[in-house]
Structures are given as C-alpha cells and as structure tokens.
Amino acid sequence: MAAPLRSQVLQLMRQDILAAEFKPGERLVEARLCALYEVSRTVIREVLRQLESEGLVTTVPNRGPVITELTAFEAKALFEVRCALEGLAGALFAERADAEQRKRLGEVVRWFSRSYCEADLAERLAMKDEFYSILTAGAVNPVIDSTLRGIHARVQMLRGLSMQAEGRGPETVRELEAIHEAAAVRGDADAARRACETHVRNAATTALRELAARHGDHQESKAD
C-alpha cells in the first residue's frame, strides 16, 4: 500500500500548493505535514522530493523545504523560453506529426472543451499535460521534448494560477482549438507557431497578474 499512499499524498499536497493553501516561501515542517496528511515522515520526505523535482518546493540551506517563491522576473523569463519552444513545437508538429497524432490532438482538445468547466484543477492540469505530450511527440524533436518538460515542471504553479483565473477557461479552450486547427487540421506551420505563442503569451499575462496579487496578499499577511 506504500506506493498508492505516496501517490495520494502527493496529489493532495500538489493540489493544496496550487490552490494556495500554502503561501510562497512558507517553510514546510515535517511534523506538521505528517499530522495534516496523517502519514509517516518517510512518506512526507518522498513526497517533498517529488514536489521539489516539479519545481513546487525548494530546499533552502538552514531552512529546509519551502514553497517555491518565483519572482516576477523569474516567471517572465520562464514564459519567454516556453513561448519560443512551444511555438517551435507547434510548427514542427504541423510538418511532422503522423495521422494518429493529429487525431489524438483533436481528441484531447475536444475532451478539454467538454470537461473544463466541471473539472477540478488537477484534472485540468492533467488534460493540458496530455495535450503537450501529444504536441511534443508529434514535433519529433527530443531536445524540445525534454526541455519543455523541465519548463513545464518549473511553471506548474504559474499554470495553476492561470487556469484558476476567472474567465481564463473559455479563452484557453479557444486557444487550444486554434492550435489544433492550424497544426493538426491544416498543417500550417506558421499559423501553428503563432497560435502556440498566443496561447503562452495570454497564459503569461494572466499568471503574472495572479502572481502579483498573491504576492501582495502574502506581504500583507506578513505585515499583519
């Protein structure tokens, strides 16, 4: 039962971090986490290691694990790289993807469109992960694939902020449909690149706005 238990706690804690149950920079005390999730220190330590690999937790010398606190500058830098890479991935998908990959991209976009409103944050992130998995596989470029995986891990919290923002859901659906239309249906590399870049830029605008608001709330709570 150990592995399923770790997976359950990992999912719960990931959702709590993305839902701002923990504050940026907050120290993660093992004893408190054990009591909160009703598991052993061994499970908590394994979960924290996984969350650190995803970029949600950072180990700070003399403090231990804390919730990752991205600055606006760091967030912008990550989105700039993500924009360039996803634009290239979309263009290459339009040129290289096979029929099955084009079909699967359409299926996941339709799934996202149907399910987005009722899905919780974890389900939304899972659907987006599947979308990117298909997109990068169809680009047939292992460097883009591995680099984007690292970028997506580091912007996971920012993706959570963007996807929870009011009004962002319908925009995301339209943007993914535009990527699918350009890359999978028409095979138009230039249009696919532009559609991917538009999606990332819009996500960046929303996430940076939400990040600023969250940091403002965090600073106020510290002052209180």
C-alpha positions as CSV (number, residue, x, y, z in Angstrom):
1,M,0.0,0.0,0.0
2,A,3.0,2.3,0.4
3,A,3.2,3.4,-3.3
4,P,-0.5,4.2,-3.6
5,L,-0.4,6.1,-0.3
6,R,2.6,8.2,-1.5
7,S,0.7,8.9,-4.7
8,Q,-2.4,10.0,-2.8
9,V,-0.5,12.3,-0.5
10,L,1.5,13.7,-3.5
11,Q,-1.7,14.5,-5.3
12,L,-3.3,16.1,-2.3
13,M,-0.3,18.2,-1.4
14,R,0.2,19.3,-5.0
15,Q,-3.4,20.4,-5.2
16,D,-3.0,22.3,-1.9
17,I,0.1,24.1,-3.1
18,L,-1.6,25.1,-6.4
19,A,-4.7,26.2,-4.5
20,A,-2.6,28.5,-2.3
21,E,-3.3,26.5,0.9
22,F,0.5,27.1,1.5
23,K,2.0,30.5,1.0
24,P,5.0,31.3,-1.2
25,G,8.2,30.9,0.8
26,E,6.4,29.1,3.6
27,R,8.6,26.6,5.5
28,L,7.3,23.0,5.3
29,V,7.7,21.4,8.7
30,E,7.7,17.6,8.5
31,A,5.8,17.1,11.8
32,R,3.0,19.4,10.7
33,L,2.7,17.8,7.3
34,C,2.6,14.3,8.9
35,A,-0.3,15.4,11.1
36,L,-2.0,17.2,8.3
37,Y,-1.9,14.3,5.9
38,E,-1.9,11.5,8.6
39,V,1.2,9.7,7.2
40,S,4.7,9.0,8.3
41,R,7.8,11.1,7.9
42,T,9.1,8.7,5.3
43,V,6.1,9.3,3.1
44,I,6.3,13.1,3.6
45,R,10.0,13.1,2.7
46,E,9.4,11.2,-0.5
47,V,6.6,13.5,-1.5
48,L,8.7,16.6,-0.8
49,R,11.5,15.2,-3.0
50,Q,9.0,14.7,-5.9
51,L,7.5,18.2,-5.4
52,E,11.0,19.6,-5.5
53,S,11.6,17.9,-8.8
54,E,8.4,19.5,-10.1
55,G,9.5,23.0,-9.0
56,L,6.8,23.4,-6.4
57,V,9.1,23.0,-3.4
58,T,12.7,24.4,-3.0
59,T,15.2,23.3,-0.4
60,V,16.8,26.3,1.3
61,P,20.1,26.0,3.3
62,N,19.5,26.2,7.1
63,R,15.7,26.3,6.5
64,G,14.8,23.1,4.7
65,P,12.0,22.7,2.2
66,V,9.8,25.8,1.5
67,I,7.1,26.5,-1.1
68,T,8.8,27.9,-4.2
69,E,8.6,31.6,-4.5
70,L,9.0,32.8,-8.0
71,T,9.7,36.5,-8.6
72,A,8.0,38.3,-11.5
73,F,11.4,38.5,-13.3
74,E,11.9,34.7,-13.0
75,A,8.3,34.0,-14.1
76,K,8.7,36.3,-17.2
77,A,12.0,34.5,-18.1
78,L,10.3,31.1,-17.9
79,F,7.4,32.2,-20.1
80,E,9.7,33.8,-22.7
81,V,11.5,30.4,-23.1
82,R,8.3,28.5,-23.0
83,C,6.8,30.7,-25.7
84,A,9.7,30.2,-28.1
85,L,9.8,26.4,-27.5
86,E,6.1,25.8,-27.8
87,G,5.9,27.9,-30.9
88,L,8.6,25.8,-32.5
89,A,6.9,22.6,-31.2
90,G,3.6,23.7,-32.9
91,A,5.4,24.4,-36.2
92,L,7.2,21.1,-36.2
93,F,4.0,19.2,-35.3
94,A,2.3,20.8,-38.3
95,E,5.2,19.5,-40.5
96,R,6.0,16.1,-38.9
97,A,3.1,14.6,-37.0
98,D,1.5,11.5,-38.3
99,A,-2.2,10.9,-38.8
100,E,-2.7,9.2,-35.4
101,Q,-1.0,12.1,-33.5
102,R,-3.2,14.6,-35.3
103,K,-6.3,12.6,-34.4
104,R,-5.2,12.3,-30.8
105,L,-4.6,16.1,-30.5
106,G,-8.1,16.7,-31.7
107,E,-9.5,14.2,-29.2
108,V,-7.7,15.8,-26.2
109,V,-8.8,19.3,-27.3
110,R,-12.4,18.1,-27.5
111,W,-12.1,16.4,-24.2
112,F,-10.7,19.6,-22.7
113,S,-13.5,21.7,-24.2
114,R,-16.3,19.3,-22.9
115,S,-14.8,18.8,-19.4
116,Y,-13.1,22.1,-18.5
117,C,-15.9,23.7,-16.6
118,E,-16.7,20.7,-14.4
119,A,-13.0,19.5,-13.9
120,D,-11.0,20.4,-10.8
121,L,-7.5,21.9,-11.1
122,A,-5.8,18.5,-11.0
123,E,-7.9,17.3,-13.9
124,R,-7.3,20.5,-15.9
125,L,-3.6,20.2,-15.5
126,A,-3.7,16.5,-16.5
127,M,-5.6,17.4,-19.7
128,K,-3.1,20.1,-20.5
129,D,-0.2,17.7,-19.8
130,E,-1.7,15.2,-22.3
131,F,-2.1,18.0,-24.9
132,Y,1.6,18.9,-24.6
133,S,2.7,15.2,-24.6
134,I,1.0,14.7,-27.9
135,L,2.2,18.0,-29.3
136,T,5.9,17.4,-28.4
137,A,5.7,13.8,-29.6
138,G,4.4,15.0,-33.0
139,A,7.2,17.5,-33.2
140,V,9.7,14.6,-33.3
141,N,12.5,16.6,-31.5
142,P,13.8,15.0,-28.3
143,V,15.5,18.2,-27.2
144,I,12.3,20.2,-27.4
145,D,10.5,17.4,-25.6
146,S,13.0,17.2,-22.6
147,T,13.5,20.9,-22.3
148,L,9.7,21.7,-22.3
149,R,9.2,19.0,-19.7
150,G,11.6,20.9,-17.4
151,I,10.0,24.2,-18.2
152,H,6.5,22.9,-17.5
153,A,7.7,21.5,-14.2
154,R,9.0,24.9,-13.2
155,V,5.9,26.8,-14.3
156,Q,3.5,24.3,-12.8
157,M,2.4,26.8,-10.1
158,L,2.1,29.5,-12.6
159,R,-0.1,27.3,-14.8
160,G,-2.2,26.6,-11.8
161,L,-2.7,30.3,-11.2
162,S,-3.6,31.0,-14.8
163,M,-6.0,28.1,-15.1
164,Q,-7.9,29.1,-11.9
165,A,-8.3,32.7,-13.0
166,E,-11.8,33.9,-13.7
167,G,-12.7,33.9,-17.4
168,R,-9.5,32.1,-18.4
169,G,-11.2,28.8,-19.1
170,P,-13.1,29.7,-22.3
171,E,-10.0,31.6,-23.6
172,T,-7.9,28.5,-23.1
173,V,-10.4,26.3,-25.0
174,R,-10.4,28.7,-27.9
175,E,-6.6,28.9,-28.0
176,L,-6.2,25.1,-27.9
177,E,-8.8,24.8,-30.7
178,A,-6.8,27.3,-32.8
179,I,-3.6,25.3,-32.2
180,H,-5.3,22.1,-33.3
181,E,-6.9,23.7,-36.4
182,A,-3.6,25.2,-37.6
183,A,-1.2,22.3,-36.6
184,A,-3.3,19.2,-37.0
185,V,-6.0,20.0,-39.5
186,R,-4.4,22.4,-41.9
187,G,-0.7,21.5,-41.3
188,D,0.2,25.2,-41.4
189,A,3.5,25.6,-39.6
190,D,3.5,29.4,-39.4
191,A,-0.1,29.6,-38.1
192,A,0.6,26.8,-35.6
193,R,3.6,28.7,-34.3
194,R,1.6,31.9,-33.9
195,A,-1.3,30.1,-32.2
196,C,1.1,28.4,-29.7
197,E,2.8,31.7,-29.0
198,T,-0.5,33.5,-28.5
199,H,-1.6,30.8,-26.0
200,V,1.6,31.2,-24.0
201,R,1.5,35.0,-24.0
202,N,-2.1,35.1,-22.8
203,A,-1.4,32.5,-20.1
204,A,1.7,34.6,-19.0
205,T,-0.4,37.8,-18.8
206,T,-2.9,36.0,-16.6
207,A,-0.4,34.1,-14.4
208,L,1.7,37.2,-13.8
209,R,-1.3,39.2,-12.8
210,E,-2.4,36.5,-10.4
211,L,1.2,36.1,-9.1
212,A,1.4,39.8,-8.3
213,A,-2.0,39.6,-6.4
214,R,-0.8,36.5,-4.5
215,H,2.5,38.1,-3.5
216,G,0.6,41.2,-2.4
217,D,-1.6,39.1,-0.2
218,H,1.4,37.3,1.2
219,Q,3.2,40.6,2.0
220,E,0.0,41.9,3.8
221,S,-0.3,38.7,5.9
222,K,3.4,39.0,6.9
223,A,2.8,42.7,7.9
224,D,-0.2,41.7,10.0
